[in-house]
Amino acid sequence: MNQQIIETKVHVYKFIELEPEIQVLINKAKEQINNAYAPYSNFYVGAAVLLQNGALFEANNQENAAFPSGLCAERVALFYANAQYPNVPVKAIAVAAFYDLNFVEAPITPCGACRQVLLESEIRFENEIDIYMYGKEHIYHVSNAKQLLPLSFGKERLEHHD
Ligand code: THU
């Protein structure tokens, strides 16, 4: 038996340390909590997606009385962006969350299903996505979805190899 350690590189920023373009993206994600439909969890999430062509898509979580029918902010934003621009890679995504009358203290990190969708986008466009996770104290940044999803299952596994 031997053991493998898999590392994730997370950059931790203060808001003022970020590039203006990224500050804008985070602020758009924060604004989006106002349009969230989250009457069941009261956990309001906003996401903003920046495409390589400069287009910006903003979205939020959409819940449903039949709980699993709802969707996270990240996936609403990613699918919305790809529905409009099916051939343009995603450059970056920012996510923010509001709960108990405040933006969350610790950075909001995407759920497993959203990580899988981020990964699909990276593989599909052969393009890594910068992921910014907002928290009041600090912001986490990872340079690609693989950092958040080690030992992942991706579409290359479904391709035929001779
Ligand atoms: N949620 C998101 O939209 N994004 C996340 O990263 C975590 C969770 C939503 C799903 C559900 O509407 C609510 O937050 C509580 O789980």
Backbone and ligand atoms as CSV (ligand in chain L), in Angstrom:
chain,resi,resn,atom,element,x,y,z
A,1,MET,N,N,0.852,-1.193,0.000
A,1,MET,CA,C,0.000,0.000,0.000
A,1,MET,C,C,0.886,1.241,0.000
A,2,ASN,N,N,0.541,2.187,-0.817
A,2,ASN,CA,C,1.140,3.505,-0.621
A,2,ASN,C,C,0.043,4.564,-0.669
A,3,GLN,N,N,0.455,5.755,-0.377
A,3,GLN,CA,C,-0.533,6.802,-0.181
A,3,GLN,C,C,-0.219,7.986,-1.076
A,4,GLN,N,N,-1.276,8.590,-1.620
A,4,GLN,CA,C,-1.067,9.807,-2.408
A,4,GLN,C,C,-1.764,10.960,-1.717
A,5,ILE,N,N,-1.056,12.066,-1.626
A,5,ILE,CA,C,-1.673,13.268,-1.058
A,5,ILE,C,C,-2.008,14.181,-2.233
A,6,ILE,N,N,-3.250,14.618,-2.313
A,6,ILE,CA,C,-3.660,15.520,-3.389
A,6,ILE,C,C,-3.840,16.913,-2.794
A,7,GLU,N,N,-3.156,17.863,-3.382
A,7,GLU,CA,C,-3.196,19.214,-2.803
A,7,GLU,C,C,-4.090,20.140,-3.629
A,8,THR,N,N,-4.723,21.060,-2.959
A,8,THR,CA,C,-5.509,22.099,-3.621
A,8,THR,C,C,-4.871,23.446,-3.306
A,9,LYS,N,N,-4.598,24.212,-4.356
A,9,LYS,CA,C,-3.997,25.526,-4.121
A,9,LYS,C,C,-5.099,26.587,-4.078
A,10,VAL,N,N,-5.280,27.175,-2.911
A,10,VAL,CA,C,-6.295,28.215,-2.727
A,10,VAL,C,C,-5.587,29.528,-2.410
A,11,HIS,N,N,-5.878,30.555,-3.222
A,11,HIS,CA,C,-5.326,31.884,-2.932
A,11,HIS,C,C,-6.338,32.633,-2.073
A,12,VAL,N,N,-5.849,33.236,-1.019
A,12,VAL,CA,C,-6.744,33.935,-0.090
A,12,VAL,C,C,-6.479,35.439,-0.204
A,13,TYR,N,N,-7.518,36.167,-0.597
A,13,TYR,CA,C,-7.376,37.610,-0.835
A,13,TYR,C,C,-8.253,38.419,0.107
A,14,LYS,N,N,-7.815,39.655,0.336
A,14,LYS,CA,C,-8.712,40.696,0.840
A,14,LYS,C,C,-9.331,41.332,-0.410
A,15,PHE,N,N,-10.545,41.841,-0.284
A,15,PHE,CA,C,-11.239,42.405,-1.450
A,15,PHE,C,C,-10.366,43.444,-2.167
A,16,ILE,N,N,-9.726,44.327,-1.410
A,16,ILE,CA,C,-8.961,45.418,-2.030
A,16,ILE,C,C,-7.715,44.939,-2.770
A,17,GLU,N,N,-7.318,43.716,-2.532
A,17,GLU,CA,C,-6.139,43.178,-3.220
A,17,GLU,C,C,-6.461,42.674,-4.633
A,18,LEU,N,N,-7.751,42.576,-4.947
A,18,LEU,CA,C,-8.143,41.993,-6.235
A,18,LEU,C,C,-8.130,43.019,-7.365
A,19,GLU,N,N,-7.929,42.533,-8.604
A,19,GLU,CA,C,-8.000,43.382,-9.799
A,19,GLU,C,C,-9.394,44.016,-9.890
A,20,PRO,N,N,-9.486,45.254,-10.421
A,20,PRO,CA,C,-10.793,45.921,-10.558
A,20,PRO,C,C,-11.833,45.066,-11.292
A,21,GLU,N,N,-11.408,44.366,-12.350
A,21,GLU,CA,C,-12.341,43.516,-13.122
A,21,GLU,C,C,-12.959,42.435,-12.224
A,22,ILE,N,N,-12.170,41.917,-11.316
A,22,ILE,CA,C,-12.655,40.861,-10.419
A,22,ILE,C,C,-13.510,41.463,-9.300
A,23,GLN,N,N,-13.146,42.643,-8.854
A,23,GLN,CA,C,-13.980,43.324,-7.850
A,23,GLN,C,C,-15.377,43.570,-8.412
A,24,VAL,N,N,-15.430,43.970,-9.680
A,24,VAL,CA,C,-16.730,44.196,-10.336
A,24,VAL,C,C,-17.514,42.894,-10.381
A,25,LEU,N,N,-16.831,41.813,-10.755
A,25,LEU,CA,C,-17.501,40.503,-10.873
A,25,LEU,C,C,-18.075,40.074,-9.517
A,26,ILE,N,N,-17.310,40.271,-8.474
A,26,ILE,CA,C,-17.778,39.904,-7.127
A,26,ILE,C,C,-18.963,40.785,-6.719
A,27,ASN,N,N,-18.875,42.075,-7.019
A,27,ASN,CA,C,-19.987,42.963,-6.657
A,27,ASN,C,C,-21.270,42.596,-7.404
A,28,LYS,N,N,-21.125,42.149,-8.647
A,28,LYS,CA,C,-22.301,41.691,-9.414
A,28,LYS,C,C,-22.907,40.451,-8.748
A,29,ALA,N,N,-22.049,39.545,-8.318
A,29,ALA,CA,C,-22.543,38.334,-7.636
A,29,ALA,C,C,-23.271,38.726,-6.348
A,30,LYS,N,N,-22.713,39.689,-5.628
A,30,LYS,CA,C,-23.341,40.131,-4.365
A,30,LYS,C,C,-24.709,40.750,-4.621
A,31,GLU,N,N,-24.792,41.591,-5.677
A,31,GLU,CA,C,-26.074,42.241,-6.017
A,31,GLU,C,C,-27.146,41.205,-6.322
A,32,GLN,N,N,-26.720,40.105,-6.915
A,32,GLN,CA,C,-27.663,39.090,-7.390
A,32,GLN,C,C,-28.422,38.377,-6.283
A,33,ILE,N,N,-27.941,38.464,-5.054
A,33,ILE,CA,C,-28.698,37.798,-3.966
A,33,ILE,C,C,-30.107,38.392,-3.868
A,34,ASN,N,N,-30.250,39.636,-4.314
A,34,ASN,CA,C,-31.567,40.290,-4.233
A,34,ASN,C,C,-32.605,39.657,-5.148
A,35,ASN,N,N,-32.158,38.985,-6.185
A,35,ASN,CA,C,-33.090,38.342,-7.122
A,35,ASN,C,C,-33.228,36.843,-6.874
A,36,ALA,N,N,-32.560,36.344,-5.849
A,36,ALA,CA,C,-32.636,34.907,-5.580
A,36,ALA,C,C,-34.058,34.520,-5.169
A,37,TYR,N,N,-34.436,33.289,-5.489
A,37,TYR,CA,C,-35.716,32.752,-5.022
A,37,TYR,C,C,-35.378,31.604,-4.073
A,38,ALA,N,N,-35.319,31.939,-2.786
A,38,ALA,CA,C,-34.861,30.957,-1.796
A,38,ALA,C,C,-35.760,30.953,-0.556
A,39,PRO,N,N,-37.098,30.757,-0.772
A,39,PRO,CA,C,-38.024,30.822,0.367
A,39,PRO,C,C,-37.913,29.624,1.302
A,40,TYR,N,N,-37.249,28.576,0.877
A,40,TYR,CA,C,-37.182,27.364,1.714
A,40,TYR,C,C,-35.938,27.351,2.586
A,41,SER,N,N,-34.797,27.726,2.011
A,41,SER,CA,C,-33.554,27.719,2.797
A,41,SER,C,C,-33.248,29.100,3.386
A,42,ASN,N,N,-33.796,30.150,2.802
A,42,ASN,CA,C,-33.409,31.523,3.154
A,42,ASN,C,C,-31.911,31.752,3.003
A,43,PHE,N,N,-31.291,30.941,2.178
A,43,PHE,CA,C,-29.864,31.073,1.884
A,43,PHE,C,C,-29.786,31.619,0.458
A,44,TYR,N,N,-29.433,32.893,0.372
A,44,TYR,CA,C,-29.512,33.601,-0.920
A,44,TYR,C,C,-28.129,33.640,-1.570
A,45,VAL,N,N,-28.054,33.101,-2.775
A,45,VAL,CA,C,-26.755,32.991,-3.435
A,45,VAL,C,C,-26.796,33.741,-4.766
A,46,GLY,N,N,-25.708,34.456,-5.052
A,46,GLY,CA,C,-25.577,35.144,-6.338
A,46,GLY,C,C,-24.316,34.674,-7.026
A,47,ALA,N,N,-24.364,34.638,-8.356
A,47,ALA,CA,C,-23.181,34.245,-9.124
A,47,ALA,C,C,-23.061,35.154,-10.338
A,48,ALA,N,N,-21.835,35.426,-10.723
A,48,ALA,CA,C,-21.569,36.216,-11.930
A,48,ALA,C,C,-20.504,35.496,-12.742
A,49,VAL,N,N,-20.803,35.351,-14.026
A,49,VAL,CA,C,-19.909,34.626,-14.935
A,49,VAL,C,C,-19.361,35.615,-15.962
A,50,LEU,N,N,-18.049,35.601,-16.134
A,50,LEU,CA,C,-17.401,36.428,-17.156
A,50,LEU,C,C,-16.889,35.512,-18.256
A,51,LEU,N,N,-17.345,35.778,-19.495
A,51,LEU,CA,C,-16.895,34.967,-20.627
A,51,LEU,C,C,-15.630,35.569,-21.246
A,52,GLN,N,N,-14.959,34.764,-22.054
A,52,GLN,CA,C,-13.713,35.228,-22.689
A,52,GLN,C,C,-13.963,36.394,-23.639
A,53,ASN,N,N,-15.186,36.569,-24.127
A,53,ASN,CA,C,-15.485,37.702,-25.019
A,53,ASN,C,C,-15.941,38.938,-24.239
A,54,GLY,N,N,-15.861,38.874,-22.910
A,54,GLY,CA,C,-16.214,40.032,-22.083
A,54,GLY,C,C,-17.665,40.061,-21.637
A,55,ALA,N,N,-18.490,39.166,-22.177
A,55,ALA,CA,C,-19.908,39.150,-21.785
A,55,ALA,C,C,-20.038,38.700,-20.329
A,56,LEU,N,N,-20.990,39.301,-19.657
A,56,LEU,CA,C,-21.214,39.023,-18.245
A,56,LEU,C,C,-22.612,38.457,-18.030
A,57,PHE,N,N,-22.723,37.405,-17.274
A,57,PHE,CA,C,-24.030,36.816,-16.962
A,57,PHE,C,C,-24.166,36.688,-15.465
A,58,GLU,N,N,-25.289,37.172,-14.956
A,58,GLU,CA,C,-25.520,37.141,-13.522
A,58,GLU,C,C,-26.748,36.308,-13.228
A,59,ALA,N,N,-26.717,35.596,-12.111
A,59,ALA,CA,C,-27.850,34.747,-11.755
A,59,ALA,C,C,-27.835,34.472,-10.257
A,60,ASN,N,N,-28.772,33.636,-9.840
A,60,ASN,CA,C,-28.954,33.378,-8.409
A,60,ASN,C,C,-29.621,32.026,-8.227
A,61,ASN,N,N,-29.726,31.577,-6.983
A,61,ASN,CA,C,-30.351,30.264,-6.767
A,61,ASN,C,C,-31.867,30.359,-6.904
A,62,GLN,N,N,-32.432,29.302,-7.463
A,62,GLN,CA,C,-33.866,29.206,-7.746
A,62,GLN,C,C,-34.384,27.930,-7.095
A,63,GLU,N,N,-35.133,28.115,-6.011
A,63,GLU,CA,C,-35.609,26.937,-5.271
A,63,GLU,C,C,-37.001,26.512,-5.744
A,64,ASN,N,N,-37.423,25.375,-5.211
A,64,ASN,CA,C,-38.712,24.810,-5.615
A,64,ASN,C,C,-39.296,24.024,-4.444
A,65,ALA,N,N,-40.646,24.000,-4.362
A,65,ALA,CA,C,-41.316,23.249,-3.296
A,65,ALA,C,C,-40.915,21.780,-3.340
A,66,ALA,N,N,-40.680,21.277,-4.547
A,66,ALA,CA,C,-40.102,19.933,-4.700
A,66,ALA,C,C,-38.589,20.154,-4.701
A,67,PHE,N,N,-37.987,20.085,-3.526
A,67,PHE,CA,C,-36.628,20.602,-3.308
A,67,PHE,C,C,-35.596,20.301,-4.407
A,68,PRO,N,N,-35.482,19.045,-4.854
A,68,PRO,CA,C,-34.408,18.774,-5.828
A,68,PRO,C,C,-34.614,19.449,-7.186
A,69,SER,N,N,-35.793,20.016,-7.400
A,69,SER,CA,C,-36.038,20.690,-8.680
A,69,SER,C,C,-35.400,22.068,-8.755
A,70,GLY,N,N,-34.965,22.587,-7.624
A,70,GLY,CA,C,-34.299,23.890,-7.619
A,70,GLY,C,C,-32.889,23.778,-8.176
A,71,LEU,N,N,-32.243,24.942,-8.346
A,71,LEU,CA,C,-30.881,24.926,-8.892
A,71,LEU,C,C,-30.031,26.012,-8.231
A,72,CYS,N,N,-28.758,25.693,-8.042
A,72,CYS,CA,C,-27.797,26.624,-7.442
A,72,CYS,C,C,-27.520,27.801,-8.378
A,73,ALA,N,N,-27.103,28.894,-7.768
A,73,ALA,CA,C,-26.772,30.111,-8.519
A,73,ALA,C,C,-25.695,29.855,-9.573
A,74,GLU,N,N,-24.686,29.087,-9.214
A,74,GLU,CA,C,-23.572,28.853,-10.137
A,74,GLU,C,C,-24.040,28.167,-11.405
A,75,ARG,N,N,-24.880,27.142,-11.243
A,75,ARG,CA,C,-25.334,26.418,-12.436
A,75,ARG,C,C,-26.308,27.240,-13.247
A,76,VAL,N,N,-27.176,28.019,-12.586
A,76,VAL,CA,C,-28.081,28.880,-13.356
A,76,VAL,C,C,-27.238,29.831,-14.207
A,77,ALA,N,N,-26.210,30.416,-13.611
A,77,ALA,CA,C,-25.367,31.390,-14.332
A,77,ALA,C,C,-24.583,30.727,-15.464
A,78,LEU,N,N,-24.014,29.568,-15.193
A,78,LEU,CA,C,-23.208,28.888,-16.221
A,78,LEU,C,C,-24.072,28.426,-17.390
A,79,PHE,N,N,-25.227,27.855,-17.083
A,79,PHE,CA,C,-26.100,27.362,-18.157
A,79,PHE,C,C,-26.680,28.533,-18.960
A,80,TYR,N,N,-27.012,29.581,-18.272
A,80,TYR,CA,C,-27.521,30.811,-18.909
A,80,TYR,C,C,-26.468,31.336,-19.885
A,81,ALA,N,N,-25.224,31.431,-19.421
A,81,ALA,CA,C,-24.134,31.944,-20.272
A,81,ALA,C,C,-23.931,31.049,-21.496
A,82,ASN,N,N,-23.880,29.746,-21.264
A,82,ASN,CA,C,-23.646,28.824,-22.382
A,82,ASN,C,C,-24.838,28.735,-23.316
A,83,ALA,N,N,-26.029,29.009,-22.794
A,83,ALA,CA,C,-27.218,29.010,-23.657
A,83,ALA,C,C,-27.153,30.178,-24.636
A,84,GLN,N,N,-26.570,31.298,-24.186
A,84,GLN,CA,C,-26.458,32.474,-25.060
A,84,GLN,C,C,-25.239,32.398,-25.970
A,85,TYR,N,N,-24.134,31.899,-25.417
A,85,TYR,CA,C,-22.867,31.826,-26.168
A,85,TYR,C,C,-22.315,30.402,-26.094
A,86,PRO,N,N,-22.846,29.499,-26.916
A,86,PRO,CA,C,-22.423,28.098,-26.820
A,86,PRO,C,C,-20.977,27.846,-27.199
A,87,ASN,N,N,-20.329,28.834,-27.845
A,87,ASN,CA,C,-18.950,28.608,-28.301
A,87,ASN,C,C,-17.915,29.470,-27.591
A,88,VAL,N,N,-18.332,30.150,-26.547
A,88,VAL,CA,C,-17.384,31.046,-25.872
A,88,VAL,C,C,-17.022,30.488,-24.496
A,89,PRO,N,N,-15.729,30.292,-24.244
A,89,PRO,CA,C,-15.314,29.744,-22.947
A,89,PRO,C,C,-15.587,30.710,-21.792
A,90,VAL,N,N,-15.725,30.128,-20.625
A,90,VAL,CA,C,-15.901,30.910,-19.393
A,90,VAL,C,C,-14.515,31.288,-18.865
A,91,LYS,N,N,-14.351,32.568,-18.569
A,91,LYS,CA,C,-13.068,33.035,-18.032
A,91,LYS,C,C,-13.051,32.952,-16.506
A,92,ALA,N,N,-14.129,33.434,-15.896
A,92,ALA,CA,C,-14.150,33.484,-14.427
A,92,ALA,C,C,-15.579,33.442,-13.918
A,93,ILE,N,N,-15.705,32.989,-12.669
A,93,ILE,CA,C,-17.008,33.025,-11.998
A,93,ILE,C,C,-16.779,33.516,-10.568
A,94,ALA,N,N,-17.724,34.343,-10.097
A,94,ALA,CA,C,-17.693,34.767,-8.699
A,94,ALA,C,C,-19.000,34.333,-8.057
A,95,VAL,N,N,-18.917,33.956,-6.780
A,95,VAL,CA,C,-20.120,33.540,-6.067
A,95,VAL,C,C,-20.124,34.179,-4.677
A,96,ALA,N,N,-21.336,34.602,-4.264
A,96,ALA,CA,C,-21.500,35.229,-2.950
A,96,ALA,C,C,-22.787,34.706,-2.328
A,97,ALA,N,N,-22.848,34.692,-1.005
A,97,ALA,CA,C,-24.053,34.175,-0.343
A,97,ALA,C,C,-24.436,35.050,0.849
A,98,PHE,N,N,-25.741,35.130,1.078
A,98,PHE,CA,C,-26.314,35.978,2.124
A,98,PHE,C,C,-27.234,35.116,2.988
A,99,TYR,N,N,-27.003,35.152,4.294
A,99,TYR,CA,C,-27.777,34.294,5.204
A,99,TYR,C,C,-27.832,34.974,6.559
A,100,ASP,N,N,-28.994,34.897,7.231
A,100,ASP,CA,C,-29.105,35.502,8.566
A,100,ASP,C,C,-28.751,36.988,8.547
A,101,LEU,N,N,-29.316,37.702,7.586
A,101,LEU,CA,C,-29.180,39.161,7.485
A,101,LEU,C,C,-27.788,39.670,7.144
A,102,ASN,N,N,-26.926,38.785,6.644
A,102,ASN,CA,C,-25.563,39.193,6.342
A,102,ASN,C,C,-24.942,38.360,5.230
A,103,PHE,N,N,-23.960,38.936,4.554
A,103,PHE,CA,C,-23.141,38.100,3.684
A,103,PHE,C,C,-22.340,37.153,4.566
A,104,VAL,N,N,-22.175,35.951,4.082
A,104,VAL,CA,C,-21.529,34.933,4.920
A,104,VAL,C,C,-20.074,35.325,5.207
A,105,GLU,N,N,-19.653,34.980,6.411
A,105,GLU,CA,C,-18.309,35.327,6.882
A,105,GLU,C,C,-17.243,34.520,6.138
A,106,ALA,N,N,-17.433,33.200,6.141
A,106,ALA,CA,C,-16.467,32.318,5.468
A,106,ALA,C,C,-16.835,32.209,3.991
A,107,PRO,N,N,-15.843,32.150,3.111
A,107,PRO,CA,C,-16.141,32.081,1.669
A,107,PRO,C,C,-17.143,30.972,1.335
A,108,ILE,N,N,-18.075,31.302,0.426
A,108,ILE,CA,C,-19.053,30.317,-0.039
A,108,ILE,C,C,-18.390,29.466,-1.128
A,109,THR,N,N,-18.394,28.174,-0.922
A,109,THR,CA,C,-17.726,27.270,-1.864
A,109,THR,C,C,-18.783,26.431,-2.585
A,110,PRO,N,N,-18.651,26.270,-3.897
A,110,PRO,CA,C,-19.689,25.586,-4.686
A,110,PRO,C,C,-19.916,24.133,-4.253
A,111,CYS,N,N,-21.141,23.688,-4.422
A,111,CYS,CA,C,-21.480,22.305,-4.091
A,111,CYS,C,C,-20.847,21.346,-5.109
A,112,GLY,N,N,-20.897,20.084,-4.834
A,112,GLY,CA,C,-20.280,19.081,-5.705
A,112,GLY,C,C,-20.830,19.104,-7.125
A,113,ALA,N,N,-22.145,19.243,-7.249
A,113,ALA,CA,C,-22.754,19.231,-8.587
A,113,ALA,C,C,-22.292,20.440,-9.403
A,114,CYS,N,N,-22.172,21.584,-8.772
A,114,CYS,CA,C,-21.695,22.788,-9.489
A,114,CYS,C,C,-20.229,22.632,-9.870
A,115,ARG,N,N,-19.445,21.991,-9.029
A,115,ARG,CA,C,-18.038,21.739,-9.378
A,115,ARG,C,C,-17.956,20.872,-10.628
A,116,GLN,N,N,-18.838,19.904,-10.715
A,116,GLN,CA,C,-18.855,19.016,-11.879
A,116,GLN,C,C,-19.214,19.795,-13.143
A,117,VAL,N,N,-20.137,20.726,-13.027
A,117,VAL,CA,C,-20.545,21.532,-14.188
A,117,VAL,C,C,-19.423,22.497,-14.588
A,118,LEU,N,N,-18.727,23.048,-13.611
A,118,LEU,CA,C,-17.560,23.892,-13.911
A,118,LEU,C,C,-16.500,23.085,-14.654
A,119,LEU,N,N,-16.284,21.859,-14.188
A,119,LEU,CA,C,-15.289,20.980,-14.821
A,119,LEU,C,C,-15.666,20.677,-16.269
A,120,GLU,N,N,-16.943,20.412,-16.493
A,120,GLU,CA,C,-17.413,20.122,-17.854
A,120,GLU,C,C,-17.086,21.291,-18.790
A,121,SER,N,N,-17.317,22.505,-18.289
A,121,SER,CA,C,-17.034,23.691,-19.093
A,121,SER,C,C,-15.545,23.784,-19.411
A,122,GLU,N,N,-14.714,23.508,-18.442
A,122,GLU,CA,C,-13.253,23.566,-18.661
A,122,GLU,C,C,-12.812,22.558,-19.718
A,123,ILE,N,N,-13.341,21.350,-19.634
A,123,ILE,CA,C,-12.917,20.300,-20.564
A,123,ILE,C,C,-13.484,20.583,-21.949
A,124,ARG,N,N,-14.746,21.011,-21.963
A,124,ARG,CA,C,-15.422,21.296,-23.234
A,124,ARG,C,C,-14.690,22.360,-24.042
A,125,PHE,N,N,-14.251,23.408,-23.364
A,125,PHE,CA,C,-13.604,24.525,-24.063
A,125,PHE,C,C,-12.080,24.503,-23.938
A,126,GLU,N,N,-11.556,23.477,-23.274
A,126,GLU,CA,C,-10.110,23.412,-23.005
A,126,GLU,C,C,-9.618,24.740,-22.460
A,127,ASN,N,N,-10.276,25.182,-21.426
A,127,ASN,CA,C,-10.014,26.511,-20.877
A,127,ASN,C,C,-10.301,26.510,-19.371
A,128,GLU,N,N,-9.309,26.885,-18.586
A,128,GLU,CA,C,-9.493,26.881,-17.134
A,128,GLU,C,C,-10.326,28.078,-16.676
A,129,ILE,N,N,-11.059,27.881,-15.602
A,129,ILE,CA,C,-11.945,28.929,-15.077
A,129,ILE,C,C,-11.420,29.409,-13.731
A,130,ASP,N,N,-11.244,30.715,-13.598
A,130,ASP,CA,C,-10.904,31.290,-12.289
A,130,ASP,C,C,-12.170,31.336,-11.445
A,131,ILE,N,N,-12.096,30.784,-10.252
A,131,ILE,CA,C,-13.282,30.708,-9.400
A,131,ILE,C,C,-13.032,31.540,-8.136
A,132,TYR,N,N,-13.894,32.545,-7.930
A,132,TYR,CA,C,-13.770,33.443,-6.771
A,132,TYR,C,C,-14.935,33.192,-5.826
A,133,MET,N,N,-14.611,32.900,-4.572
A,133,MET,CA,C,-15.619,32.557,-3.574
A,133,MET,C,C,-15.607,33.621,-2.483
A,134,TYR,N,N,-16.684,34.395,-2.449
A,134,TYR,CA,C,-16.705,35.559,-1.558
A,134,TYR,C,C,-17.051,35.202,-0.117
A,135,GLY,N,N,-16.296,35.800,0.795
A,135,GLY,CA,C,-16.631,35.777,2.214
A,135,GLY,C,C,-16.343,37.167,2.742
A,136,LYS,N,N,-17.016,37.558,3.802
A,136,LYS,CA,C,-16.823,38.921,4.325
A,136,LYS,C,C,-15.394,39.137,4.797
A,137,GLU,N,N,-14.838,38.099,5.389
A,137,GLU,CA,C,-13.464,38.188,5.905
A,137,GLU,C,C,-12.427,38.180,4.802
A,138,HIS,N,N,-12.571,37.182,3.915
A,138,HIS,CA,C,-11.631,37.086,2.807
A,138,HIS,C,C,-12.284,36.347,1.644
A,139,ILE,N,N,-11.557,36.345,0.526
A,139,ILE,CA,C,-12.065,35.731,-0.699
A,139,ILE,C,C,-11.120,34.611,-1.095
A,140,TYR,N,N,-11.695,33.464,-1.392
A,140,TYR,CA,C,-10.892,32.354,-1.904
A,140,TYR,C,C,-10.876,32.423,-3.428
A,141,HIS,N,N,-9.722,32.100,-3.985
A,141,HIS,CA,C,-9.621,31.985,-5.438
A,141,HIS,C,C,-8.896,30.693,-5.771
A,142,VAL,N,N,-9.460,29.919,-6.701
A,142,VAL,CA,C,-8.723,28.793,-7.278
A,142,VAL,C,C,-8.669,29.026,-8.787
A,143,SER,N,N,-7.604,28.501,-9.410
A,143,SER,CA,C,-7.353,28.799,-10.823
A,143,SER,C,C,-8.092,27.888,-11.781
A,144,ASN,N,N,-8.683,26.841,-11.274
A,144,ASN,CA,C,-9.456,25.950,-12.144
A,144,ASN,C,C,-10.341,25.030,-11.302
A,145,ALA,N,N,-11.310,24.399,-12.008
A,145,ALA,CA,C,-12.288,23.558,-11.312
A,145,ALA,C,C,-11.652,22.294,-10.742
A,146,LYS,N,N,-10.580,21.841,-11.367
A,146,LYS,CA,C,-9.903,20.624,-10.897
A,146,LYS,C,C,-9.423,20.783,-9.460
A,147,GLN,N,N,-9.064,22.019,-9.100
A,147,GLN,CA,C,-8.617,22.262,-7.723
A,147,GLN,C,C,-9.720,21.922,-6.725
A,148,LEU,N,N,-10.961,22.125,-7.172
A,148,LEU,CA,C,-12.094,21.882,-6.267
A,148,LEU,C,C,-12.633,20.459,-6.394
A,149,LEU,N,N,-12.168,19.762,-7.410
A,149,LEU,CA,C,-12.734,18.441,-7.692
A,149,LEU,C,C,-11.635,17.449,-8.070
A,150,PRO,N,N,-10.854,17.043,-7.084
A,150,PRO,CA,C,-9.807,16.060,-7.378
A,150,PRO,C,C,-10.421,14.697,-7.679
A,151,LEU,N,N,-9.689,13.868,-8.380
A,151,LEU,CA,C,-10.145,12.516,-8.737
A,151,LEU,C,C,-11.501,12.588,-9.448
A,152,SER,N,N,-11.615,13.541,-10.354
A,152,SER,CA,C,-12.914,13.794,-10.972
A,152,SER,C,C,-13.211,12.819,-12.109
A,153,PHE,N,N,-14.462,12.784,-12.480
A,153,PHE,CA,C,-14.914,12.036,-13.651
A,153,PHE,C,C,-15.237,13.047,-14.737
A,154,GLY,N,N,-14.503,12.974,-15.843
A,154,GLY,CA,C,-14.731,13.940,-16.924
A,154,GLY,C,C,-15.020,13.246,-18.233
A,155,LYS,N,N,-15.401,14.058,-19.231
A,155,LYS,CA,C,-15.866,13.497,-20.504
A,155,LYS,C,C,-14.799,12.709,-21.249
A,156,GLU,N,N,-13.522,12.935,-20.930
A,156,GLU,CA,C,-12.455,12.168,-21.606
A,156,GLU,C,C,-12.571,10.672,-21.302
A,157,ARG,N,N,-13.220,10.339,-20.180
A,157,ARG,CA,C,-13.372,8.924,-19.832
A,157,ARG,C,C,-14.371,8.211,-20.733
A,158,LEU,N,N,-15.175,8.997,-21.435
A,158,LEU,CA,C,-16.200,8.423,-22.312
A,158,LEU,C,C,-15.728,8.345,-23.758
A,159,GLU,N,N,-14.480,8.792,-23.969
A,159,GLU,CA,C,-13.949,8.734,-25.324
A,159,GLU,C,C,-13.306,7.378,-25.568
A,160,HIS,N,N,-13.310,6.946,-26.849
A,160,HIS,CA,C,-12.730,5.639,-27.181
A,160,HIS,C,C,-11.233,5.759,-27.339
A,161,HIS,N,N,-10.528,4.824,-26.749
A,161,HIS,CA,C,-9.072,4.776,-26.900
A,161,HIS,C,C,-8.687,3.465,-27.561
A,162,ASP,N,N,-7.800,3.534,-28.542
A,162,ASP,CA,C,-7.366,2.283,-29.208
A,162,ASP,C,C,-6.285,1.594,-28.388
L,1,THU,N1,N,-26.666,27.054,-3.136
L,1,THU,C1,C,-26.143,27.734,-4.201
L,1,THU,O1,O,-26.879,28.364,-4.968
L,1,THU,N2,N,-24.813,27.716,-4.381
L,1,THU,C2,C,-23.920,27.147,-3.515
L,1,THU,O2,O,-22.725,27.225,-3.745
L,1,THU,C3,C,-24.405,26.450,-2.332
L,1,THU,C4,C,-25.865,26.269,-2.234
L,1,THU,C5,C,-28.118,27.147,-2.899
L,1,THU,C6,C,-28.899,25.886,-3.130
L,1,THU,C7,C,-30.108,26.149,-2.233
L,1,THU,O3,O,-31.021,26.971,-2.932
L,1,THU,C8,C,-29.542,26.949,-1.095
L,1,THU,O4,O,-28.318,27.507,-1.564
L,1,THU,C9,C,-29.280,26.149,0.163
L,1,THU,O5,O,-28.569,25.023,-0.110
